Amino acid sequence: MQVDLYKEEEIVKGCQNNERKYQEILYRRYARKMYGICMSYAGNRDLAQDMLHDAFLKIFRTIDSFKMEGSLEGWIRRVVSNTAIDLLRKQQRLDHYITEDMEEIQTDKKPGVHSYLATKEILEMVSHLPDGARAIFNLFALEGFSHKEIADQLRISEGTSKSQYNRARSILKGWIENNQE
């Protein structure tokens, strides 16, 4: 099935009418990209696959709320990110690492420190961060959410979001420096 032959508007309308053909087209068009996002939150394939599955079920249930005013891919990314976070919260893995009392960790910026490593290696390192730090790092650095948006979404303080982001950066910095030696 050639998924690129269909226009977004046609796919959305088909999905809004619960037509399996269009649901399959939507899935085939975006699943691979969205799996990458899920992997960045999950850190393992099984959990990422669960996140992707849950996200697409939610996408098909709520596609009526998409009004063709913005980017379909952007809307799907937001649903996938929110689903991943919700799944982490349900498993109480995220809350284990995110606490209101976390002290802010200051890190020094070294320009070009990542230039020696391939993006793939850095993303691999990110996947090994503690769950809370990884989720906030992904939301802030990769997805572009502000600390205020992250705080509202996760129901934590803005300071906790900043602290967890700095924690992730500190851990990554240590791993990168060790990798360069």
C-alpha positions in Angstrom: 0.0 0.0 0.0 1.5 3.3 -1.1 0.9 5.6 2.0 2.5 8.6 0.3 -0.2 8.8 -2.3 -2.9 9.9 0.2 -3.3 13.5 1.3 -3.4 14.3 5.0 -6.9 15.7 4.8 -8.2 12.5 3.2 -6.4 10.3 5.8 -7.8 12.4 8.7 -11.3 12.3 7.3 -11.1 8.5 6.8 -9.8 8.0 10.3 -12.6 10.2 11.7 -15.0 7.9 10.0 -13.3 4.9 11.6 -12.2 3.5 8.2 -9.5 0.8 8.8 -7.8 1.5 5.5 -7.0 5.1 6.6 -6.1 4.1 10.1 -3.5 1.7 8.6 -2.2 4.4 6.2 -1.8 6.9 9.1 -0.1 4.3 11.2 2.3 3.3 8.4 3.1 6.9 7.6 4.0 7.9 11.2 4.7 4.9 13.3 8.4 4.7 12.7 9.1 8.3 13.6 6.8 8.1 16.7 8.6 4.9 17.8 11.8 6.9 18.0 10.1 9.3 20.3 8.7 6.5 22.4 12.2 4.9 22.6 13.6 8.2 23.9 11.2 8.1 26.8 11.2 4.4 27.4 14.8 3.3 27.2 13.8 -0.2 26.1 11.9 -1.6 23.1 9.1 -3.4 24.9 8.0 -0.3 26.8 8.4 1.9 23.7 6.2 -0.5 21.7 3.6 -0.3 24.5 3.8 3.4 24.4 3.4 3.5 20.6 0.4 1.1 20.7 -1.3 3.1 23.4 -0.6 6.4 21.6 -2.1 5.2 18.3 -5.2 3.9 20.1 -5.6 7.4 21.6 -4.9 9.0 18.3 -7.7 7.0 16.6 -10.1 7.7 19.5 -9.4 11.5 19.6 -8.7 12.3 15.9 -12.1 14.1 15.8 -10.4 16.9 17.8 -7.8 17.5 15.1 -9.2 20.3 12.9 -6.7 20.5 10.1 -5.5 23.9 11.3 -2.0 22.9 12.3 0.5 20.2 11.5 -0.9 16.6 11.7 2.5 15.3 12.6 2.9 17.9 15.3 -0.5 16.9 16.8 0.5 13.2 16.6 3.9 14.0 18.3 2.1 15.7 21.1 -0.3 12.8 21.6 2.6 10.4 21.6 4.6 12.4 24.1 1.7 12.8 26.4 0.9 9.1 26.2 4.5 8.2 26.9 4.5 10.4 30.0 1.1 9.1 31.2 2.4 5.5 30.9 5.5 6.3 32.8 3.5 8.0 35.5 1.1 5.0 35.7 4.0 2.7 36.3 5.2 5.1 39.0 8.6 5.1 37.5 8.7 8.8 36.7 7.4 9.9 40.1 10.2 7.8 41.8 12.9 10.1 40.4 11.1 13.4 40.3 10.7 15.0 43.8 9.9 18.5 44.9 12.9 18.6 47.2 15.5 17.9 44.4 18.4 20.4 44.6 19.4 22.2 41.4 22.5 20.8 39.9 24.8 23.4 38.3 26.8 22.3 35.3 29.5 24.0 33.3 29.0 24.3 29.6 31.9 23.2 27.4 31.4 24.3 23.8 31.8 21.5 21.3 32.0 18.7 23.9 29.5 16.6 21.9 31.2 17.2 18.6 33.4 14.1 19.1 30.4 11.9 19.4 27.8 10.9 16.9 24.2 11.9 17.5 23.4 8.2 17.7 25.8 7.8 20.6 24.4 10.8 22.5 20.8 9.5 22.0 22.0 6.1 23.3 23.4 7.8 26.4 20.1 9.7 26.9 18.3 6.4 26.8 20.3 5.3 29.9 19.4 8.3 32.0 17.2 7.8 35.1 13.6 7.8 34.0 12.6 11.2 35.4 15.8 13.0 34.1 15.4 11.3 30.7 11.7 12.4 30.4 12.4 16.0 31.2 15.6 16.1 29.1 13.5 14.8 26.2 10.7 17.2 26.7 13.0 20.3 27.1 16.0 19.5 24.8 14.4 17.3 22.1 10.7 18.3 22.0 11.2 22.0 22.8 8.8 22.4 25.7 9.5 25.1 28.2 10.1 24.3 31.9 6.8 25.9 32.7 5.0 23.7 30.2 6.8 20.6 31.5 5.9 21.6 35.1 2.2 22.0 34.2 2.1 18.8 32.2 3.8 16.6 34.9 2.2 18.5 37.8 5.6 19.4 39.3 7.3 22.7 40.1 9.2 24.6 37.4 12.3 24.3 39.7 12.0 20.5 39.7 11.8 20.5 36.0 15.0 22.6 35.8 16.7 20.5 38.4 16.0 17.3 36.6 17.1 18.8 33.3 20.4 19.9 34.9 20.7 16.5 36.5 20.4 14.9 33.1 23.0 17.3 31.6 25.4 16.7 34.5 25.1 12.9 34.0 25.5 13.2 30.2 28.5 15.6 30.6 30.2 13.0 32.9 29.6 10.2 30.4 30.8 12.3 27.5 33.9 13.4 29.3 34.7 9.8 30.2 34.1 8.7 26.6 36.6 11.3 25.4 39.4 10.0 27.6 
